[in-house]
Amino acid sequence: MHYRIGRWVELLAQAVAILGGVMLLALTVMTVISIAGRQMIGLGLGPIPGDFELVAAGSAFAVCAFLPWTQLQRGHADVGIFSDHFPKKVNAAIDVVTEVLLFAIAVVLTWRLIYGLLDKQAYNETTFILQFPLWWGYAGCLVGLVTWIVVGAYCVWSAMIAFVSGKDTRAGREAVH
């Protein structure tokens, strides 16, 4: 059962990360077109209006979209100068603590993002040039952060199983301490 749940969590995190990658690719293409347009004003072209507004919202979405995949792959910064010499059980305990802390960070960020979203929605705040509602960007970020909560809960569960059983339940994704 653990393997099946892990597979679904992995597919979810991967899909959201791919969406983040597609967003970054689209932002890159748009930025190149906008910069090229600035250089061709004499030819009747120009920059894409509101490009920086789109980059801000899209980049925030991409960052939030990559967080679940990063946690699942144990891709966060890790300092192994001391823990390389710890027994396996100690490293498993460290994994539980770090997974719980990352899960807590995901929950707090999501909670605060929801309040920000509701605030932007209540005051009908919009971007300056394109006039699109600011809460749309927050809603996009919410996709990644909610996914991060799901992934974080799974990682906590996996780390606890690994601590109790002594076996890494996320084989192939061994952290380097």
Salt bridges, closest charged atoms under 4 A:
GLU10 OE1 - ARG7 NH1 3.50
GLU10 OE2 - ARG173 NH2 2.77
ASP51 OD2 - ARG38 NH2 3.13
ASP95 OD2 - ARG74 NH1 3.98
ASP95 OD1 - HIS177 NE2 3.09
GLU99 OE2 - ARG170 NH2 2.72
GLU125 OE1 - LYS120 NZ 3.48
ASP168 OD1 - ARG74 NH2 3.42
